[in-house]
Amino acid sequence: MKKETKCIQAGYTPKNGEPRMIPIIQSTTFKYDTSEDMGKLFDLEASGYFYTRLQNPTNDYVAAKIAALEGGSAAILTSSGQAATFFSVFNLAGAGDHVIASTAIYGGSFNLFNVTMRKMGIDFTFVDPDCSDEELEAAFKPNTKAVFGETIANPALIVFDIERFAKAAHAHGVPLIIDNTFATPIHCRPIEWGADIVTHSTTKYMDGHDATVGGCIVDSGNFDWMAHADKFPGLCTPDDSYHGITYAEKFGKEGAYITKCTAQLMRDLGAIPSPMNCYMLNLGLESLAVRIQRHCENAQKVAEFLSGHEKISWVNYPGLEGNKYYERAKKYMPDGTCGVISFGVKGGRSAAEEFMKHLKLAIVATHVADAHTCVLHPASSTHRQMTDEELIAGGVAPDLVRFSVGIENVDDIIEDLAQALENV
């Protein structure tokens, strides 16, 4: 099936007389006839459901759809994109380990890595996504366990060179983790370019309606954990908490990573989404291919309008010819990038704030990538914890305005921008 069809059909196939839509299994627990039956589930000897904190049929149907869209072997849904980012790394790295991450990532992810996970004993090296091969090579250490980047950085809109970083990661025997939130699998499938694990904040384009918070982790099923068993003891040595199961041996390349993530992290940390939220996410997924096309068409026109406006000092959008990442975007995302634009208003921070006060259609919100047009000043909100030096290193200028173009009529969006700029 093509990706547009997978948005509708993948993940759930009803049998004769069964519900056409994914059923909402709003139950915490599941009944079994004997304790022996349930015991097999706890020992991972049988597949099934016993407690929604670990797995739920509704959630798994939607996870399977996203896995199909990304071309992965297995997936797990989480309660937020932040939980997906945390789980994706923590499933591989623990105290005493090291991870390489791009400097150009979402501010919440940067803080998670640079502050919270450092407190857990995990070391991070942040590298410029446009660093030289020598600088990238120097970032690796004997205890490096993963490399992390974003397809399109939020909000810097830097397009990550997935193929290059994948080759470097694999040369050192570690996987590449890619946050594909902004591009979505409609416009980029990182696994096809060498990524091993893909994450999403499903809160954004996948849900698309500002209705449900969620996240997803997709495993490509391609990384050979046993070939690097010394680096990944959590996957390649017996797990005492599950009666000595070795995940990479029992579940193979295709299932080891997600099974461990479920059996250990979801069991102990419990960041599971509700079945109702997953049902609503699926409704968003069904229209994803149609919506993302409209987002990009609108964003292209808005970016072109802003580029020609006398009160705009700069515009960053990978779809604009002349943009630093235009050619790279064409390589990885030939059908379009995303609906998010960043730009600066002449006059700096104060002018940007004045401009935002006069917007009428676009709402000021700590959100991005949904049907509604919204705007944010990251330096004073999502990236507020970062210094100006850290902001600049991450591609986030202090005067940067993040403008998320919705699917309204583009003439109305442009008219709103024009009248707001008149007041600056």
N, C-alpha and C positions, 0 to 999 in steps of 0.2 A: 504493500500500500504506500502511496505517496503521503508526505507529511500532512497535507490538508485533510486527507481521509483518516489518518491516524488520530488526528485531533477529535474526530467523532467516534471512530470505531474501535480504537485500540484499548487494551486493558480489561475489557469486560465484554463477554459474548453470551447473551442470555440463551438458555435452552428453551425447548418447547414449553410454552405456558409460563415462563418466568418473566419478571419485570423487564420492560424495555430499558428503563433507566437504572443506573447503579443504585441498588437498594441501600438505605441508610440503616446500618446495623447499630442502633443506639443502645448498646448493652455493654456493661463493664465486664461481664463474665459469660462463660459458655458452659453448658451442661454436658457431662460425660457419665456413662453408665457405671464405670468402675474406676477406682483409683489407679489401677494398672494402665488404663487408657491414658489418663492424665499424666502419669509418670513418664510415659514414652515422649510426651510433648516436652516435659521439663528436661529430659535427657537428650533432646534434639534427635530422637530416634524416629519420630513421626512428625508430619507436618499438620498444622491445625491451629486452633485458637483457644486460649484459655483465659487471657486477661488483656483488655484493650490497651493497657499501658505499654505492652510490647507490640501487639499486632491486632489489627481489626480488618475484617474483610472489605469494608468500604474503603478504608485507607489503602489497602493493598491493590485494589482495582485501579485506583487513581495513580498510585506509584508505578504500576505496570504500564499505564498509558505514557507517563513521562519517560520511563525507561525505553519504551518503543520509539518515542519521538527523538530521543537522544542517540538511539542505536546502542544502548547498554544492555547488560545481562541481568541486572537487578537494581532495585531502587528502594529507598525508604523515605517516608514523609516525616517531617519534624514539625514542631509547633511554631517555628519561625525560621526565617532565613539565617538569623544569627546562630540558632541552634544547629542548623545544617553546617554552617562554616565551622563551628566548634567541633562537632562530632567528626567531620571529615578529616580534620587534622589529629584530634585526640585519639581517634581510632588507630593511629599509626605511631604517634609520638607521646612519650611520657617524660617524667623527670630525668634530666640528664641528656635529653635528645635535642636535636637542632632542626630548624625548618627555615627554608628560604622563602621569602615573600616579596612580591612587587611592592614598591613604594606607592604605586598608583592603585589603591584599593579604597573601598568604602571606609569612611572614618570609623564606623563601628567595628569593622573587621580589624582595622589597624590598632584600635584600642584593645580589642580582645587579645590580639597577638602580643602587642608591645607592653601591655600592663598586666592583664588578668592571667594570661597563660604563662607569662614570665614568673608570676608568683607560684605557679605550679611546677616550676623548675625546667620549663622548656625554653630554650634559647632561640631567638629569631635574628636573622640577618635580612635587612631590607635592601633590595637592589632596584636601581632604576630600570624600568622595563626596556629602555633603549641603551642599556649599558653595553660596553664592549664585550667581546667573547672572553677576553682576559679577566675582566672584572667579574663576569658571571662565573667563570671557572674558579676564581679565588674565593667565591662565597661558599663553596662546598667544603664540608668538613667530614671526617670519618663517621661522625654521629648524625649526619644529615638524614632525615627520614622522608622529606617531601619538599616539593616546590609548589607555591601557590600564586595564582594570578587571576585577573578578571578579563574576560573577552573584551569588553568595553568598560573602562574604569568609570566608576561612579564617584564624583561627578566630572573628573578630568577628561573623560571621553578619549583616553589614550587606548589605541587598539593594540592588544597584546600579541606578540609574535609567537603564537602557540607552537608551531612546528619547531622553531629554534629552541625554545625552552624545554620542549619535550625531549629533544635529542640530547640536550645537556643533562636533564634529569636522568634519562635512561642510561647515559654513559656512566653515571655514578650509582646505578642500581636503585633509584628511587622513583616513585610515581609523580606525575604532574597533576595537580588539582586545579580545575578551572571553574570559577564562578561565571556562569553563562546567563545571569539574570537579564541583562539589558538586551543581548542579542536574541535570546530564546532559541530553541532548536529549529524554529522556522527559518531563521537567517544564518545560524551557525551551529554546526555539530562538532564541538571540539574533539570528540573521540576520533573523528575521521582525520584529524591533524595530529594525533599522537597523544592527546590527553588521556589519562587513565581514570580519573574520577571527576565528575561534573556536579556542581552544586547550583542551587537556585534559591532565591527568595521568591517563592511562589506568590507572595503578597503583591508582587508587581504585575508585569504583563500577563502572567499565567492566570491569576485571578482576574485582574483587569478592571475591577469595579470598586476597588477600595473597600472591600467587604470582609475579607478574611486574611488573617496573618498566617503564614506558613512557610515551610522550607522543604527542600528535597535534596537527597544525595543519590547520584546515579553512578554505579560502577560499570566500567567498560567491559570487565571480564577478561581483559587482555594482559594485565600485569601478572608476571609469574612470581608469586610470593616465595615459593620454595626455592627458586633460583637465587634468592637473596635472603635465605632463611636466617642468617646471622643478624641481619638488619631488622627483621620483623618477628621477634620471638612471640609477640602476642598472637600472630596468625599462624606461626610455624612450629610452636611447641605446645604441649598439652595445657589446656585450661582447667585448672583445679576446680574452678567454680562450676564447671559443667562436666565433671567426672572424667577429666583427662582428654576431652576432645581436642584434636588439632584441626583447626578450621580449614587451613589450606589443604590438608590431606582429605578430610571428609567431604568438603563442599567444593573443592577445586578452584581454579582461577575465577570461574563465573559466579560463585556464590560465597566464597570465604569472607570477603570484606564486608558485605552487607549483613551476612549472618552474624558475624562478630559484633558489628555495630548495633544490631538488634538485641542480641543475647547479653551483651555486656553493658553498653552505654545506655540504650533505651531502658533496659531493665533497671539500672541503678540510678539514672538521672531523670527518666520519665518525661522527656520533652516530646510527648506524642500529641498530634493534633486531634481534635474531636472528629468523630465520623461526620457530623453535620457540616463542619468546615471543609472536610474533604469532598463532600457532595457538592458544596458550593464552588469549590475549586474546579471540580470537573465541569461544571457549567461554563466557567470561564475558559477552560481549555478547549471546549467545543468550538468557540468562536475565535480562538487565538490567531489562527492563520489569516482570518479576514481582518481582524482588528490591527494586527501588527503592520499589515500592508498600508492601512489608512494612517496609522501613526507616522510611518516613515514618509509617506507622500506629503502629509501636512507639515512635518518637521522640515522637509527639504524646502518647501515654499517659505516657511517662516525664517529659516536660516538665510535664505537668499534675500528676504526683505530686510532683516537686521543688518546683513553685510553692507547694504547700500544706505543705511540710515546715518545721518550726520552726527547723531548723539550717541552712537555706539562706537566704543573704542576698539573692540575686537570681538570676533565670533569664532567659536570652536564647534565644528560639526563634521564628522568624518565623511559625510556625503557631499561636502563642498569641494569642488575642484580647487586645487591649491592648498587644501588642508594637509598638514604634515602626515596624516595617516590615511589619506585618500587611497593611495595605491594598495596599502596593506589591507584596508577595509574591503577593497575590490577583490583581493585574493581570498579572504576568509568569509566575506559576506557580500557576494556579488549581487544579491537581490535587495540589499538595503541593510542598514545598521540598526538604528533604534529611533525613538521619538524624542530623545532628550538632547537639548542644546545648551551649551554654556556660553556666556558672553559677559562683557564688561560695559558698564555705562560710563561715559565720560564724566569725570568728577569723582570717581572712586566709590568707596563704601557709602558715603552719605548720599551720593546721587543714586546709587542702586536702591537704597532704602526708600528714598523719595519716590522713585519710579514705581516700586512695588506697592506703595500706599495707594496709588491711583489706578491700579488694575481693577477691573470690574468683573470680567469673565473669568480670568485666571485667578485661582485662589492661592493664598499663601498657606502652605501645608507642608508638614514633615513627611511628604510622600512623593512618589514619583512613579511614572510608568503605569498609569491607569487611564480610563476613558476620559476623565476630566482633565482639563489643562490646569496645571498647578506650577507654582514658582517657589523658590527657596534661596536663601543666602546661606550656603553651607558653612562659611567661616564663623557665623554667629549661631549656628544650630547643630547640624549633624556632625560637623568637624570642629565644634567649639573647643574640644579638649586639646586640640593640636596647636602648637606654636606656629608663628608665621613661617619660620624656617621649615617646619614639618609640612605645613600646607603647601609651600612652594615645591618642596621635594616630591610631594604627592601629586603635583600638577594642579593644585587647587589655589589659584590666586586669591588673595584676600578680598578682591573686589568681584569675584566670580558670582554670577547669578545663574542658577540652574533652572532651566525652563523646560518643563515636561509637557510636550505638545499632545493634547488629547485628540479625540476623534470627532470633535464638533466641526462645523463648517469652517474651513480654514480662513475664509474671508472675515468671519467674525473674530477669530483669534488675532489676525493681523490688525484689524480695526482697533481691538482692545490695546494691543501693544502701541499702536500709533498714538492713541489719545493719551496713554500714560506717559509716553516719552515727551509729549507736548508740555507736560507739567513739570519737567525736569529743567 
